[in-house]
Amino acid sequence: MKKVIALLFIMCLPLMLAGCGKQKFELKNYMSEITYNYYQGENDIFNASVSVGQREIDYNIDGRHSANCDFSLVEVKFLNQKEDLKLQATISVNNKDYPLELEFVPLRNTYMGDLGFAIEDGSNVSIKIDEQTLQLKEVSKDFSIDSAQALSSASLQLIDEIAFYYQNGQFLAEGYLKLLNQEGKDFSQLFWCFTLVGSDGVKFDVVINAYTGEVVGVNT
């Protein structure tokens, strides 16, 4: 019964935030970053992931949403830390190679770079660094909830906060939905992390286990 009630809340959320005669509110239209698919793999030298989705062209966490573009964000972490600030990699997508420069990100202790387009669902993806080639798997196919379901679940947790920022037909906030792995754990520990950022600078977070759909944390 609880699951049925929760589902009804999620389905009714857009209508609850829309007034008579006004355009229906949909949170997905205010996402400044959203991941749809996720590829990853690991060997004895490094692990790598590719987050595929859309994000703001003018990326700015300011509580206001603007036009989006496609992305495929590559992230690499070495088991033994390197001293290089930049690395050259080759990403193969369906047997077509894309050279990519990866830059070191101290905050995450990883190397990152964006292909500048969205890898299609079901693609064959691998990464090559220093003659080491690693095949990546589309692990998002194994999730119990996809990005749309994760967004709906997070919306239910923040229904009051979302309603607060919806004023006079305008939504004075923006959303971010990313996939994160638990530090120190293997790739079976992946979580959807939804962040709502208001134009007043206030942030709210919801963390959901991607494999079980369980909400494991809410910060309001």
N, C-alpha and C positions, 0 to 999 in steps of 0.2 A: 504493500500500500504506500509506503514512504517513497519508493522508487516512482510509482505512478504520479504522486503529488509533485515530486521534484520535476518530472518530465513535463507536467502541465505548466508549472512555473516557467520553465525554460521556453516552452512553446508560446506562452503568453507574454513573455518579456517585451518583445517589440511593440505589442499593442498597449502594454501598460505605460510605455514611454512615449506614446504618440497621442496627441490630442485630436479632437474632432476636426476633420477637414485639413489636417496637417500631414506632411509626408511621414510615412512610417519610419521610425528610428531603427537602424540596424548597426550594431557595434562593428561588424566587419567592414563597414564603410569608413571607419575611423582608426584603422590599424596602421600605425606608422612602421611596423615591422611584424611580419608573420611568416613563420616557417611552415611549409606544407610537407616536404619530404626530407628524409635524412639518410645519408649513406655513411658507412663507417667500416673500419677494419683495423687490424693491428698485427704486428710481427715482433721480433725480438729487438728491433731497432727503434721503431716509432709507431705511434697510432695516428690515425687520420680520420677526419670526418668532413662531410660536405652538407651544410644546411642549405636547403633550396626554398626560396620563397620570394616575397616582395617586401620592399622597404621604401621609405621616403627618398626622393631624389636629393633633396636638401635635408640631410639627416640632422635633426636637431631635437633633442629631448626637451621640449618646451610646453607640452600640453596642448599643442595645436597640430592638426594633421594637414599634410599637403600631398601633392601628387606622388605616386609610387613608381618604382621601377623593379625589374626582376633582378634576382641575385642568386649566386651559388657560392656561398662562403666556405672556403677551404681552411681547415684548421689542423695543424700538425704538432704533435708533442713527442719529443724524443725521450727515451728512457734514460739516456745519459745526456745531460745538458750540454748544448753547443754554445760556442762563443760568438758565432756569426749573428749579425744583425739582420741579414737578408739571405735568403736561400732561393735557388732556382729549382723549380719543379715542373713536371709535365703531367697534365691531367688528361687522361684518355677517356673520351665519352663515345661509346659505340664505335670504337676503333679510329676515332679522329682525335689527333693530339692538339692540346692547347698549352703552350708554354705559359708559366705563371710565376711571378716573383712573390715570394712569401716574406713578410716582415715580422720581426720578433715583437711580441706584445708582452712587456714585462708583467703587466697586471695578471695575465693568465699563464705566463711562462710557456707560451706556445707561439707558433708561426702562423700567420693568417694572410689570406689573399682572396680576392673576389674575381670570379670568372667574368662577371658582367652580364650573365644571362642565366636563365633558369634551366637546369638539367631536367629533361622530361622524365616523367614517371616511368619506371621499368627499364631505365637505361643501364648499359654495362659500363661501369666506372672503375678506373684504377688510377693510381698516382705513382709517379716515379721520381725518386730523389737519390742522387749519387749512385746511380746504377741499381738501386733497390726498388723493385716494383711491388706495390701492394694492391691487391684486389679489394674493392669495397663492396659491401652488401647494403641493399636498401632496407635497413632495419625497420623503418617506419611502417612497412607492410605487416610487421608482427605486432604492432600496437593494438591494444583493445579499443582505444579511442583515437580518432584522427584529429587534425587541427580544428575542424569545425565543431566537433563534439567537445574538445577541450575548451574552446572559446565559450561554448554554451554553458559548460559546467562552471567555468570561472565567472561568467556573468551572473549566475545564480548566487554565487558566494558574495558578489559585490553589487547586488541589485540596488541597495539603498545609495551606495556611492555613485553608481552610474546614473541613477535618477536625479541625484543632487546636481550633477554637472550638465544635465539636459535642461536647458533654460530657454524659453521663448523660441523653440524650434531649432536651437543651436546646441551642439555638444561641445562644451568647453573643456575637452580632455582628449587624450589619444591613448591607444592601446599598443602593447607589444606582446607577442607570443613567440617564445623561443624554446628550443630543446637544449637541456643541460644535462651533463652526466655528473653523478655524485663524485666529488674528488676522492681519489684513492680507491674507487670501486671499478669493477669491470663494466663493460658496455650493457650489461643487463640492468643497470641502474640508470635509467633515463627518465627525465621528468619534463613535462610541459611547465613552463614558467610564464604566467601571464602577469603583466604589469600595467596598471592604469595610472597615467600621469595627468593630473589636473593642470589647468592653465595657471593655477595658484602655486604650482610647484609641489603639491602634495602627491605622494606615491602610495599605491596599494598593490600588494602582491598576492598571487594564488599559485601554489605549487601542486601539480597533479602527477601521480605516477603514470607514465605513458603506457605501461604494460597492464596495469590493473584498473586504471581510471579512478583510483582512490585519491581524494583530496588530502594531501599530507601536510599542508600548511597554508595559513591565511594571515596576512599582515595588513591590518587596517588601522 
